Amino acid sequence: YGNHLRTKYKDVTPGYHMNKRHWNSISLDGDFNDQLLEELIDDSYEILLSSFSKRIQEEIRKGKKA
């Protein structure tokens, strides 16, 4: 997924402070599509959320502190 975006968009580069294989940095000064950026953020959020227990996921979705 990361390499595909890097070859398609000049504003997408390997993650600056992260694992460069799995993470991307995106320059917001360029012409990167805002809708795609929002989709990538939503996807990243869901991936992170899925790493928590079901109980914690529910609490986060309801806006409660874990």
All heavy atoms as TSV, in Angstrom:
chain	resi	resn	atom	element	x	y	z
A	1	TYR	N	N	0.833	-1.183	0.000
A	1	TYR	CA	C	0.000	0.000	0.000
A	1	TYR	C	C	0.879	1.248	0.000
A	1	TYR	O	O	0.675	2.169	-0.771
A	1	TYR	CB	C	-0.911	-0.062	1.218
A	1	TYR	CG	C	-2.131	0.829	1.175
A	1	TYR	CD1	C	-2.708	1.212	-0.011
A	1	TYR	CD2	C	-2.712	1.252	2.350
A	1	TYR	CE1	C	-3.833	2.008	-0.017
A	1	TYR	CE2	C	-3.843	2.041	2.357
A	1	TYR	CZ	C	-4.394	2.415	1.162
A	1	TYR	OH	O	-5.511	3.195	1.159
A	2	GLY	N	N	1.893	1.269	0.866
A	2	GLY	CA	C	2.778	2.417	0.968
A	2	GLY	C	C	3.565	2.671	-0.297
A	2	GLY	O	O	3.642	3.802	-0.776
A	3	ASN	N	N	4.156	1.618	-0.864
A	3	ASN	CA	C	4.949	1.790	-2.082
A	3	ASN	C	C	4.086	2.227	-3.251
A	3	ASN	O	O	4.530	3.008	-4.087
A	3	ASN	CB	C	5.705	0.512	-2.424
A	3	ASN	CG	C	6.884	0.298	-1.510
A	3	ASN	OD1	O	7.455	1.251	-0.986
A	3	ASN	ND2	N	7.257	-0.943	-1.320
A	4	HIS	N	N	2.866	1.736	-3.314
A	4	HIS	CA	C	1.960	2.129	-4.385
A	4	HIS	C	C	1.705	3.638	-4.346
A	4	HIS	O	O	1.755	4.313	-5.371
A	4	HIS	CB	C	0.640	1.365	-4.282
A	4	HIS	CG	C	-0.432	1.884	-5.186
A	4	HIS	ND1	N	-0.395	1.693	-6.542
A	4	HIS	CD2	C	-1.540	2.613	-4.925
A	4	HIS	CE1	C	-1.457	2.286	-7.087
A	4	HIS	NE2	N	-2.167	2.847	-6.122
A	5	LEU	N	N	1.444	4.154	-3.159
A	5	LEU	CA	C	1.195	5.588	-3.020
A	5	LEU	C	C	2.451	6.399	-3.357
A	5	LEU	O	O	2.369	7.466	-3.948
A	5	LEU	CB	C	0.732	5.912	-1.601
A	5	LEU	CG	C	-0.657	5.419	-1.223
A	5	LEU	CD1	C	-0.902	5.638	0.265
A	5	LEU	CD2	C	-1.721	6.113	-2.053
A	6	ARG	N	N	3.616	5.875	-2.977
A	6	ARG	CA	C	4.871	6.589	-3.243
A	6	ARG	C	C	5.176	6.676	-4.727
A	6	ARG	O	O	5.745	7.669	-5.180
A	6	ARG	CB	C	6.018	5.910	-2.515
A	6	ARG	CG	C	5.905	6.033	-1.021
A	6	ARG	CD	C	7.011	5.280	-0.332
A	6	ARG	NE	N	6.571	4.961	1.016
A	6	ARG	CZ	C	7.059	3.975	1.726
A	6	ARG	NH1	N	8.005	3.215	1.245
A	6	ARG	NH2	N	6.603	3.755	2.934
A	7	THR	N	N	4.819	5.651	-5.475
A	7	THR	CA	C	5.071	5.697	-6.916
A	7	THR	C	C	4.036	6.538	-7.644
A	7	THR	O	O	4.336	7.122	-8.674
A	7	THR	CB	C	5.104	4.282	-7.530
A	7	THR	OG1	O	3.872	3.625	-7.273
A	7	THR	CG2	C	6.253	3.464	-6.974
A	8	LYS	N	N	2.848	6.644	-7.085
A	8	LYS	CA	C	1.768	7.383	-7.740
A	8	LYS	C	C	1.795	8.885	-7.420
A	8	LYS	O	O	1.440	9.700	-8.260
A	8	LYS	CB	C	0.425	6.788	-7.328
A	8	LYS	CG	C	-0.743	7.336	-8.100
A	8	LYS	CD	C	-2.006	6.551	-7.830
A	8	LYS	CE	C	-3.142	7.134	-8.667
A	8	LYS	NZ	N	-4.369	6.397	-8.503
A	9	TYR	N	N	2.227	9.249	-6.203
A	9	TYR	CA	C	2.189	10.646	-5.760
A	9	TYR	C	C	3.578	11.096	-5.308
A	9	TYR	O	O	4.178	10.484	-4.435
A	9	TYR	CB	C	1.218	10.818	-4.584
A	9	TYR	CG	C	-0.194	10.418	-4.887
A	9	TYR	CD1	C	-0.683	9.169	-4.517
A	9	TYR	CD2	C	-1.053	11.281	-5.554
A	9	TYR	CE1	C	-1.984	8.791	-4.791
A	9	TYR	CE2	C	-2.363	10.923	-5.835
A	9	TYR	CZ	C	-2.814	9.672	-5.459
A	9	TYR	OH	O	-4.104	9.307	-5.735
A	10	LYS	N	N	4.062	12.199	-5.870
A	10	LYS	CA	C	5.375	12.719	-5.499
A	10	LYS	C	C	5.376	13.267	-4.072
A	10	LYS	O	O	6.434	13.399	-3.453
A	10	LYS	CB	C	5.834	13.788	-6.479
A	10	LYS	CG	C	4.993	15.053	-6.478
A	10	LYS	CD	C	5.538	16.081	-7.453
A	10	LYS	CE	C	4.634	17.283	-7.577
A	10	LYS	NZ	N	4.593	18.150	-6.449
A	11	ASP	N	N	4.208	13.590	-3.541
A	11	ASP	CA	C	4.104	14.149	-2.194
A	11	ASP	C	C	4.122	13.080	-1.106
A	11	ASP	O	O	4.088	13.410	0.076
A	11	ASP	CB	C	2.825	14.981	-2.056
A	11	ASP	CG	C	2.828	16.191	-2.974
A	11	ASP	OD1	O	3.910	16.812	-3.112
A	11	ASP	OD2	O	1.791	16.505	-3.560
A	12	VAL	N	N	4.166	11.808	-1.481
A	12	VAL	CA	C	4.198	10.716	-0.512
A	12	VAL	C	C	5.616	10.145	-0.502
A	12	VAL	O	O	6.141	9.730	-1.533
A	12	VAL	CB	C	3.178	9.614	-0.868
A	12	VAL	CG1	C	3.251	8.472	0.141
A	12	VAL	CG2	C	1.771	10.188	-0.925
A	13	THR	N	N	6.234	10.145	0.676
A	13	THR	CA	C	7.592	9.641	0.841
A	13	THR	C	C	7.617	8.659	2.010
A	13	THR	O	O	6.678	8.621	2.816
A	13	THR	CB	C	8.567	10.802	1.112
A	13	THR	OG1	O	8.135	11.519	2.268
A	13	THR	CG2	C	8.637	11.755	-0.082
A	14	PRO	N	N	8.687	7.865	2.139
A	14	PRO	CA	C	8.772	6.958	3.290
A	14	PRO	C	C	8.662	7.734	4.598
A	14	PRO	O	O	9.100	8.875	4.708
A	14	PRO	CB	C	10.156	6.331	3.141
A	14	PRO	CG	C	10.458	6.430	1.682
A	14	PRO	CD	C	9.831	7.722	1.239
A	15	GLY	N	N	8.055	7.113	5.592
A	15	GLY	CA	C	7.832	7.762	6.886
A	15	GLY	C	C	9.094	8.360	7.465
A	15	GLY	O	O	10.140	7.711	7.511
A	16	TYR	N	N	9.008	9.586	7.919
A	16	TYR	CA	C	10.179	10.326	8.383
A	16	TYR	C	C	10.774	9.729	9.654
A	16	TYR	O	O	11.962	9.478	9.721
A	16	TYR	CB	C	9.810	11.796	8.580
A	16	TYR	CG	C	10.971	12.658	9.002
A	16	TYR	CD1	C	12.021	12.901	8.128
A	16	TYR	CD2	C	11.019	13.213	10.270
A	16	TYR	CE1	C	13.093	13.678	8.502
A	16	TYR	CE2	C	12.079	14.003	10.651
A	16	TYR	CZ	C	13.115	14.232	9.768
A	16	TYR	OH	O	14.174	15.003	10.145
A	17	HIS	N	N	9.962	9.514	10.674
A	17	HIS	CA	C	10.465	8.990	11.954
A	17	HIS	C	C	9.952	7.583	12.246
A	17	HIS	O	O	10.013	7.145	13.382
A	17	HIS	CB	C	10.042	9.900	13.110
A	17	HIS	CG	C	10.777	11.185	13.171
A	17	HIS	ND1	N	12.120	11.253	13.416
A	17	HIS	CD2	C	10.372	12.457	12.991
A	17	HIS	CE1	C	12.510	12.513	13.415
A	17	HIS	NE2	N	11.454	13.269	13.148
A	18	MET	N	N	9.433	6.900	11.243
A	18	MET	CA	C	8.814	5.606	11.486
A	18	MET	C	C	9.470	4.539	10.602
A	18	MET	O	O	10.368	4.823	9.832
A	18	MET	CB	C	7.316	5.674	11.171
A	18	MET	CG	C	6.579	6.755	11.923
A	18	MET	SD	S	6.740	6.535	13.688
A	18	MET	CE	C	5.105	6.108	14.107
A	19	ASN	N	N	8.956	3.328	10.705
A	19	ASN	CA	C	9.406	2.238	9.851
A	19	ASN	C	C	9.065	2.601	8.411
A	19	ASN	O	O	7.904	2.702	8.037
A	19	ASN	CB	C	8.691	0.953	10.272
A	19	ASN	CG	C	9.101	-0.240	9.452
A	19	ASN	OD1	O	9.300	-0.154	8.247
A	19	ASN	ND2	N	9.227	-1.373	10.119
A	20	LYS	N	N	10.073	2.820	7.602
A	20	LYS	CA	C	9.877	3.329	6.246
A	20	LYS	C	C	9.184	2.341	5.316
A	20	LYS	O	O	8.704	2.706	4.262
A	20	LYS	CB	C	11.207	3.785	5.683
A	20	LYS	CG	C	11.686	5.009	6.455
A	20	LYS	CD	C	13.040	5.442	6.079
A	20	LYS	CE	C	13.569	6.617	6.845
A	20	LYS	NZ	N	12.854	7.161	7.935
A	21	ARG	N	N	9.115	1.099	5.730
A	21	ARG	CA	C	8.405	0.095	4.927
A	21	ARG	C	C	6.896	0.212	5.095
A	21	ARG	O	O	6.126	0.001	4.173
A	21	ARG	CB	C	8.878	-1.294	5.323
A	21	ARG	CG	C	8.206	-2.383	4.553
A	21	ARG	CD	C	8.824	-3.721	4.872
A	21	ARG	NE	N	8.048	-4.763	4.210
A	21	ARG	CZ	C	7.751	-5.908	4.754
A	21	ARG	NH1	N	8.184	-6.207	5.956
A	21	ARG	NH2	N	7.042	-6.796	4.108
A	22	HIS	N	N	6.466	0.553	6.301
A	22	HIS	CA	C	5.038	0.531	6.626
A	22	HIS	C	C	4.396	1.907	6.752
A	22	HIS	O	O	3.171	2.007	6.764
A	22	HIS	CB	C	4.813	-0.211	7.947
A	22	HIS	CG	C	5.253	-1.632	7.908
A	22	HIS	ND1	N	4.606	-2.598	7.176
A	22	HIS	CD2	C	6.305	-2.257	8.491
A	22	HIS	CE1	C	5.219	-3.753	7.325
A	22	HIS	NE2	N	6.251	-3.571	8.114
A	23	TRP	N	N	5.196	2.959	6.894
A	23	TRP	CA	C	4.657	4.281	7.169
A	23	TRP	C	C	5.032	5.256	6.071
A	23	TRP	O	O	6.092	5.170	5.477
A	23	TRP	CB	C	5.183	4.805	8.501
A	23	TRP	CG	C	4.648	4.045	9.665
A	23	TRP	CD1	C	5.194	2.933	10.227
A	23	TRP	CD2	C	3.452	4.311	10.389
A	23	TRP	NE1	N	4.404	2.505	11.264
A	23	TRP	CE2	C	3.339	3.336	11.389
A	23	TRP	CE3	C	2.474	5.300	10.290
A	23	TRP	CZ2	C	2.276	3.312	12.283
A	23	TRP	CZ3	C	1.419	5.274	11.185
A	23	TRP	CH2	C	1.338	4.286	12.169
A	24	ASN	N	N	4.158	6.213	5.823
A	24	ASN	CA	C	4.387	7.249	4.822
A	24	ASN	C	C	4.344	8.625	5.469
A	24	ASN	O	O	3.647	8.836	6.444
A	24	ASN	CB	C	3.293	7.220	3.735
A	24	ASN	CG	C	3.376	5.992	2.885
A	24	ASN	OD1	O	4.435	5.589	2.453
A	24	ASN	ND2	N	2.231	5.384	2.618
A	25	SER	N	N	5.085	9.534	4.872
A	25	SER	CA	C	4.944	10.960	5.170
A	25	SER	C	C	4.299	11.581	3.950
A	25	SER	O	O	4.612	11.226	2.819
A	25	SER	CB	C	6.308	11.607	5.416
A	25	SER	OG	O	6.862	11.164	6.619
A	26	ILE	N	N	3.393	12.516	4.184
A	26	ILE	CA	C	2.681	13.161	3.082
A	26	ILE	C	C	2.862	14.669	3.211
A	26	ILE	O	O	2.556	15.249	4.248
A	26	ILE	CB	C	1.186	12.798	3.092
A	26	ILE	CG1	C	1.017	11.296	2.946
A	26	ILE	CG2	C	0.438	13.544	1.986
A	26	ILE	CD1	C	-0.397	10.791	3.120
A	27	SER	N	N	3.370	15.276	2.148
A	27	SER	CA	C	3.532	16.719	2.118
A	27	SER	C	C	2.184	17.362	1.824
A	27	SER	O	O	1.563	17.087	0.797
A	27	SER	CB	C	4.546	17.121	1.051
A	27	SER	OG	O	4.559	18.525	0.909
A	28	LEU	N	N	1.745	18.212	2.723
A	28	LEU	CA	C	0.444	18.862	2.553
A	28	LEU	C	C	0.547	20.125	1.708
A	28	LEU	O	O	-0.468	20.739	1.389
A	28	LEU	CB	C	-0.167	19.179	3.918
A	28	LEU	CG	C	-0.390	17.966	4.823
A	28	LEU	CD1	C	-0.970	18.390	6.152
A	28	LEU	CD2	C	-1.264	16.935	4.147
A	29	ASP	N	N	1.758	20.513	1.343
A	29	ASP	CA	C	1.960	21.685	0.494
A	29	ASP	C	C	1.777	21.373	-0.984
A	29	ASP	O	O	1.722	22.271	-1.803
A	29	ASP	CB	C	3.363	22.256	0.697
A	29	ASP	CG	C	3.561	22.797	2.101
A	29	ASP	OD1	O	2.564	23.200	2.724
A	29	ASP	OD2	O	4.711	22.820	2.558
A	30	GLY	N	N	1.684	20.095	-1.320
A	30	GLY	CA	C	1.586	19.694	-2.713
A	30	GLY	C	C	0.161	19.553	-3.188
A	30	GLY	O	O	-0.759	20.187	-2.667
A	31	ASP	N	N	-0.013	18.670	-4.154
A	31	ASP	CA	C	-1.331	18.498	-4.758
A	31	ASP	C	C	-1.979	17.164	-4.377
A	31	ASP	O	O	-2.787	16.630	-5.109
A	31	ASP	CB	C	-1.238	18.631	-6.279
A	31	ASP	CG	C	-0.291	17.621	-6.908
A	31	ASP	OD1	O	0.372	16.875	-6.158
A	31	ASP	OD2	O	-0.211	17.592	-8.145
A	32	PHE	N	N	-1.619	16.649	-3.200
A	32	PHE	CA	C	-2.192	15.379	-2.746
A	32	PHE	C	C	-3.676	15.568	-2.495
A	32	PHE	O	O	-4.110	16.548	-1.884
A	32	PHE	CB	C	-1.487	14.902	-1.470
A	32	PHE	CG	C	-1.775	13.474	-1.130
A	32	PHE	CD1	C	-1.146	12.444	-1.806
A	32	PHE	CD2	C	-2.678	13.159	-0.141
A	32	PHE	CE1	C	-1.417	11.117	-1.489
A	32	PHE	CE2	C	-2.957	11.845	0.177
A	32	PHE	CZ	C	-2.315	10.828	-0.505
A	33	ASN	N	N	-4.467	14.637	-2.942
A	33	ASN	CA	C	-5.924	14.680	-2.878
A	33	ASN	C	C	-6.417	14.667	-1.426
A	33	ASN	O	O	-6.130	13.752	-0.670
A	33	ASN	CB	C	-6.458	13.463	-3.644
A	33	ASN	CG	C	-7.940	13.390	-3.696
A	33	ASN	OD1	O	-8.613	13.395	-2.672
A	33	ASN	ND2	N	-8.466	13.296	-4.901
A	34	ASP	N	N	-7.176	15.702	-1.038
A	34	ASP	CA	C	-7.684	15.808	0.334
A	34	ASP	C	C	-8.586	14.644	0.717
A	34	ASP	O	O	-8.531	14.144	1.839
A	34	ASP	CB	C	-8.448	17.114	0.534
A	34	ASP	CG	C	-7.545	18.330	0.557
A	34	ASP	OD1	O	-6.315	18.165	0.704
A	34	ASP	OD2	O	-8.073	19.446	0.439
A	35	GLN	N	N	-9.409	14.200	-0.208
A	35	GLN	CA	C	-10.316	13.089	0.094
A	35	GLN	C	C	-9.524	11.811	0.359
A	35	GLN	O	O	-9.824	11.072	1.299
A	35	GLN	CB	C	-11.301	12.870	-1.048
A	35	GLN	CG	C	-12.286	11.751	-0.755
A	35	GLN	CD	C	-13.307	11.550	-1.862
A	35	GLN	OE1	O	-13.393	12.339	-2.789
A	35	GLN	NE2	N	-14.073	10.493	-1.749
A	36	LEU	N	N	-8.493	11.561	-0.445
A	36	LEU	CA	C	-7.660	10.380	-0.223
A	36	LEU	C	C	-6.938	10.486	1.114
A	36	LEU	O	O	-6.824	9.501	1.838
A	36	LEU	CB	C	-6.665	10.195	-1.369
A	36	LEU	CG	C	-5.717	9.014	-1.257
A	36	LEU	CD1	C	-6.480	7.698	-1.097
A	36	LEU	CD2	C	-4.799	8.946	-2.470
A	37	LEU	N	N	-6.468	11.665	1.460
A	37	LEU	CA	C	-5.806	11.866	2.739
A	37	LEU	C	C	-6.760	11.527	3.891
A	37	LEU	O	O	-6.379	10.822	4.829
A	37	LEU	CB	C	-5.316	13.312	2.867
A	37	LEU	CG	C	-4.608	13.656	4.170
A	37	LEU	CD1	C	-3.377	12.791	4.378
A	37	LEU	CD2	C	-4.246	15.130	4.175
A	38	GLU	N	N	-7.985	11.989	3.812
A	38	GLU	CA	C	-8.976	11.671	4.847
A	38	GLU	C	C	-9.227	10.169	4.929
A	38	GLU	O	O	-9.353	9.613	6.028
A	38	GLU	CB	C	-10.273	12.417	4.584
A	38	GLU	CG	C	-10.161	13.910	4.825
A	38	GLU	CD	C	-11.450	14.656	4.533
A	38	GLU	OE1	O	-12.520	14.017	4.454
A	38	GLU	OE2	O	-11.379	15.889	4.382
A	39	GLU	N	N	-9.291	9.495	3.784
A	39	GLU	CA	C	-9.490	8.044	3.775
A	39	GLU	C	C	-8.303	7.334	4.423
A	39	GLU	O	O	-8.487	6.377	5.187
A	39	GLU	CB	C	-9.691	7.546	2.354
A	39	GLU	CG	C	-11.010	7.964	1.743
A	39	GLU	CD	C	-11.122	7.599	0.264
A	39	GLU	OE1	O	-10.326	6.772	-0.220
A	39	GLU	OE2	O	-12.005	8.159	-0.403
A	40	LEU	N	N	-7.085	7.793	4.142
A	40	LEU	CA	C	-5.896	7.182	4.735
A	40	LEU	C	C	-5.875	7.382	6.245
A	40	LEU	O	O	-5.509	6.470	6.997
A	40	LEU	CB	C	-4.627	7.759	4.105
A	40	LEU	CG	C	-4.386	7.417	2.643
A	40	LEU	CD1	C	-3.188	8.194	2.104
A	40	LEU	CD2	C	-4.181	5.926	2.457
A	41	ILE	N	N	-6.276	8.560	6.694
A	41	ILE	CA	C	-6.343	8.817	8.138
A	41	ILE	C	C	-7.381	7.910	8.783
A	41	ILE	O	O	-7.126	7.299	9.832
A	41	ILE	CB	C	-6.648	10.300	8.412
A	41	ILE	CG1	C	-5.456	11.165	7.992
A	41	ILE	CG2	C	-7.002	10.520	9.885
A	41	ILE	CD1	C	-5.741	12.651	7.974
A	42	ASP	N	N	-8.547	7.784	8.171
A	42	ASP	CA	C	-9.594	6.897	8.699
A	42	ASP	C	C	-9.112	5.450	8.749
A	42	ASP	O	O	-9.332	4.751	9.746
A	42	ASP	CB	C	-10.865	6.992	7.863
A	42	ASP	CG	C	-11.605	8.308	8.049
A	42	ASP	OD1	O	-11.325	9.032	9.033
A	42	ASP	OD2	O	-12.461	8.621	7.192
A	43	ASP	N	N	-8.439	4.997	7.683
A	43	ASP	CA	C	-7.911	3.632	7.655
A	43	ASP	C	C	-6.897	3.424	8.774
A	43	ASP	O	O	-6.916	2.399	9.466
A	43	ASP	CB	C	-7.259	3.316	6.307
A	43	ASP	CG	C	-8.247	3.163	5.175
A	43	ASP	OD1	O	-9.471	3.055	5.449
A	43	ASP	OD2	O	-7.811	3.153	4.007
A	44	SER	N	N	-6.000	4.389	8.947
A	44	SER	CA	C	-4.978	4.285	9.991
A	44	SER	C	C	-5.615	4.231	11.371
A	44	SER	O	O	-5.199	3.455	12.236
A	44	SER	CB	C	-4.012	5.470	9.910
A	44	SER	OG	O	-3.312	5.455	8.698
A	45	TYR	N	N	-6.634	5.047	11.580
A	45	TYR	CA	C	-7.341	5.060	12.862
A	45	TYR	C	C	-7.962	3.691	13.139
A	45	TYR	O	O	-7.853	3.153	14.244
A	45	TYR	CB	C	-8.411	6.147	12.855
A	45	TYR	CG	C	-9.212	6.218	14.128
A	45	TYR	CD1	C	-8.738	6.914	15.227
A	45	TYR	CD2	C	-10.449	5.579	14.231
A	45	TYR	CE1	C	-9.472	6.976	16.405
A	45	TYR	CE2	C	-11.189	5.638	15.398
A	45	TYR	CZ	C	-10.693	6.337	16.479
A	45	TYR	OH	O	-11.420	6.382	17.638
A	46	GLU	N	N	-8.616	3.128	12.142
A	46	GLU	CA	C	-9.269	1.819	12.322
A	46	GLU	C	C	-8.243	0.714	12.570
A	46	GLU	O	O	-8.495	-0.189	13.379
A	46	GLU	CB	C	-10.147	1.490	11.117
A	46	GLU	CG	C	-11.388	2.349	11.010
A	46	GLU	CD	C	-12.313	2.247	12.218
A	46	GLU	OE1	O	-12.440	1.151	12.803
A	46	GLU	OE2	O	-12.904	3.282	12.578
A	47	ILE	N	N	-7.094	0.779	11.903
A	47	ILE	CA	C	-6.042	-0.221	12.135
A	47	ILE	C	C	-5.553	-0.128	13.568
A	47	ILE	O	O	-5.403	-1.144	14.259
A	47	ILE	CB	C	-4.885	-0.037	11.130
A	47	ILE	CG1	C	-5.335	-0.443	9.728
A	47	ILE	CG2	C	-3.655	-0.842	11.559
A	47	ILE	CD1	C	-4.363	-0.047	8.621
A	48	LEU	N	N	-5.298	1.083	14.037
A	48	LEU	CA	C	-4.839	1.268	15.411
A	48	LEU	C	C	-5.911	0.836	16.404
A	48	LEU	O	O	-5.627	0.114	17.364
A	48	LEU	CB	C	-4.460	2.729	15.654
A	48	LEU	CG	C	-4.013	3.062	17.065
A	48	LEU	CD1	C	-2.740	2.300	17.423
A	48	LEU	CD2	C	-3.809	4.545	17.212
A	49	LEU	N	N	-7.140	1.244	16.173
A	49	LEU	CA	C	-8.233	0.895	17.069
A	49	LEU	C	C	-8.382	-0.624	17.188
A	49	LEU	O	O	-8.620	-1.151	18.275
A	49	LEU	CB	C	-9.539	1.528	16.582
A	49	LEU	CG	C	-10.732	1.439	17.506
A	49	LEU	CD1	C	-10.468	2.201	18.807
A	49	LEU	CD2	C	-11.970	1.979	16.818
A	50	SER	N	N	-8.216	-1.330	16.080
A	50	SER	CA	C	-8.380	-2.792	16.098
A	50	SER	C	C	-7.303	-3.495	16.926
A	50	SER	O	O	-7.466	-4.657	17.281
A	50	SER	CB	C	-8.403	-3.346	14.671
A	50	SER	OG	O	-7.121	-3.277	14.090
A	51	SER	N	N	-6.237	-2.784	17.269
A	51	SER	CA	C	-5.181	-3.398	18.076
A	51	SER	C	C	-5.549	-3.445	19.558
A	51	SER	O	O	-4.883	-4.122	20.335
A	51	SER	CB	C	-3.853	-2.652	17.878
A	51	SER	OG	O	-3.897	-1.370	18.472
A	52	PHE	N	N	-6.595	-2.722	19.951
A	52	PHE	CA	C	-7.045	-2.716	21.342
A	52	PHE	C	C	-8.087	-3.805	21.572
A	52	PHE	O	O	-8.700	-4.316	20.632
A	52	PHE	CB	C	-7.676	-1.362	21.704
A	52	PHE	CG	C	-6.710	-0.214	21.659
A	52	PHE	CD1	C	-6.838	0.773	20.697
A	52	PHE	CD2	C	-5.668	-0.112	22.567
A	52	PHE	CE1	C	-5.960	1.843	20.646
A	52	PHE	CE2	C	-4.782	0.944	22.525
A	52	PHE	CZ	C	-4.927	1.927	21.566
A	53	SER	N	N	-8.300	-4.127	22.849
A	53	SER	CA	C	-9.339	-5.104	23.194
A	53	SER	C	C	-10.698	-4.543	22.789
A	53	SER	O	O	-10.864	-3.330	22.624
A	53	SER	CB	C	-9.320	-5.394	24.697
A	53	SER	OG	O	-9.783	-4.251	25.411
A	54	LYS	N	N	-11.672	-5.428	22.663
A	54	LYS	CA	C	-13.028	-5.008	22.296
A	54	LYS	C	C	-13.595	-4.015	23.317
A	54	LYS	O	O	-14.258	-3.053	22.950
A	54	LYS	CB	C	-13.969	-6.219	22.179
A	54	LYS	CG	C	-13.582	-7.191	21.094
A	54	LYS	CD	C	-13.773	-6.597	19.731
A	54	LYS	CE	C	-13.445	-7.607	18.664
A	54	LYS	NZ	N	-13.329	-7.027	17.346
A	55	ARG	N	N	-13.311	-4.226	24.579
A	55	ARG	CA	C	-13.802	-3.330	25.632
A	55	ARG	C	C	-13.229	-1.934	25.447
A	55	ARG	O	O	-13.963	-0.935	25.493
A	55	ARG	CB	C	-13.430	-3.874	27.013
A	55	ARG	CG	C	-13.939	-2.997	28.151
A	55	ARG	CD	C	-13.509	-3.497	29.525
A	55	ARG	NE	N	-12.079	-3.469	29.728
A	55	ARG	CZ	C	-11.390	-2.369	30.074
A	55	ARG	NH1	N	-11.998	-1.224	30.239
A	55	ARG	NH2	N	-10.087	-2.433	30.257
A	56	ILE	N	N	-11.935	-1.853	25.216
A	56	ILE	CA	C	-11.295	-0.553	25.025
A	56	ILE	C	C	-11.806	0.103	23.743
A	56	ILE	O	O	-12.076	1.314	23.712
A	56	ILE	CB	C	-9.760	-0.694	24.990
A	56	ILE	CG1	C	-9.227	-1.254	26.305
A	56	ILE	CG2	C	-9.096	0.632	24.641
A	56	ILE	CD1	C	-9.431	-0.365	27.501
A	57	GLN	N	N	-11.989	-0.687	22.700
A	57	GLN	CA	C	-12.532	-0.139	21.447
A	57	GLN	C	C	-13.888	0.500	21.681
A	57	GLN	O	O	-14.159	1.608	21.200
A	57	GLN	CB	C	-12.668	-1.242	20.394
A	57	GLN	CG	C	-11.362	-1.728	19.815
A	57	GLN	CD	C	-11.568	-2.825	18.796
A	57	GLN	OE1	O	-12.516	-2.774	18.004
A	57	GLN	NE2	N	-10.696	-3.817	18.803
A	58	GLU	N	N	-14.740	-0.195	22.424
A	58	GLU	CA	C	-16.070	0.339	22.705
A	58	GLU	C	C	-16.002	1.631	23.501
A	58	GLU	O	O	-16.744	2.582	23.227
A	58	GLU	CB	C	-16.905	-0.702	23.444
A	58	GLU	CG	C	-17.334	-1.874	22.577
A	58	GLU	CD	C	-18.061	-2.950	23.360
A	58	GLU	OE1	O	-18.590	-2.647	24.459
A	58	GLU	OE2	O	-18.098	-4.089	22.885
A	59	GLU	N	N	-15.112	1.669	24.492
A	59	GLU	CA	C	-14.960	2.872	25.312
A	59	GLU	C	C	-14.475	4.047	24.462
A	59	GLU	O	O	-14.955	5.162	24.617
A	59	GLU	CB	C	-14.012	2.610	26.466
A	59	GLU	CG	C	-14.619	1.699	27.518
A	59	GLU	CD	C	-13.657	1.384	28.655
A	59	GLU	OE1	O	-12.542	1.961	28.693
A	59	GLU	OE2	O	-14.025	0.573	29.511
A	60	ILE	N	N	-13.538	3.785	23.571
A	60	ILE	CA	C	-13.018	4.840	22.707
A	60	ILE	C	C	-14.125	5.330	21.777
A	60	ILE	O	O	-14.308	6.544	21.605
A	60	ILE	CB	C	-11.799	4.344	21.899
A	60	ILE	CG1	C	-10.605	4.143	22.843
A	60	ILE	CG2	C	-11.447	5.317	20.781
A	60	ILE	CD1	C	-9.423	3.453	22.217
A	61	ARG	N	N	-14.856	4.413	21.195
A	61	ARG	CA	C	-15.941	4.814	20.280
A	61	ARG	C	C	-17.021	5.615	20.997
A	61	ARG	O	O	-17.652	6.473	20.396
A	61	ARG	CB	C	-16.537	3.584	19.603
A	61	ARG	CG	C	-15.602	2.949	18.595
A	61	ARG	CD	C	-16.261	1.792	17.891
A	61	ARG	NE	N	-15.337	0.926	17.217
A	61	ARG	CZ	C	-14.891	1.103	15.975
A	61	ARG	NH1	N	-15.290	2.121	15.278
A	61	ARG	NH2	N	-14.044	0.246	15.442
A	62	LYS	N	N	-17.229	5.326	22.273
A	62	LYS	CA	C	-18.230	6.063	23.049
A	62	LYS	C	C	-17.665	7.356	23.620
A	62	LYS	O	O	-18.398	8.138	24.200
A	62	LYS	CB	C	-18.761	5.195	24.189
A	62	LYS	CG	C	-19.609	4.029	23.725
A	62	LYS	CD	C	-20.051	3.203	24.895
A	62	LYS	CE	C	-20.857	2.005	24.428
A	62	LYS	NZ	N	-21.215	1.128	25.556
A	63	GLY	N	N	-16.359	7.567	23.473
A	63	GLY	CA	C	-15.741	8.793	23.962
A	63	GLY	C	C	-15.379	8.786	25.418
A	63	GLY	O	O	-15.158	9.825	26.023
A	64	LYS	N	N	-15.314	7.597	26.012
A	64	LYS	CA	C	-14.960	7.489	27.424
A	64	LYS	C	C	-13.456	7.290	27.551
A	64	LYS	O	O	-12.798	6.774	26.660
A	64	LYS	CB	C	-15.669	6.298	28.071
A	64	LYS	CG	C	-17.163	6.425	28.116
A	64	LYS	CD	C	-17.759	5.208	28.778
A	64	LYS	CE	C	-19.260	5.288	28.831
A	64	LYS	NZ	N	-19.850	4.078	29.405
A	65	LYS	N	N	-12.929	7.652	28.724
A	65	LYS	CA	C	-11.530	7.368	29.023
A	65	LYS	C	C	-11.400	5.892	29.350
A	65	LYS	O	O	-12.249	5.316	30.013
A	65	LYS	CB	C	-11.035	8.193	30.211
A	65	LYS	CG	C	-10.767	9.627	29.856
A	65	LYS	CD	C	-10.071	10.290	31.003
A	65	LYS	CE	C	-9.656	11.678	30.595
A	65	LYS	NZ	N	-8.933	12.340	31.678
A	66	ALA	N	N	-10.316	5.302	28.873
A	66	ALA	CA	C	-10.085	3.864	29.138
A	66	ALA	C	C	-9.545	3.659	30.529
A	66	ALA	O	O	-9.020	4.504	31.142
A	66	ALA	CB	C	-9.115	3.316	28.109
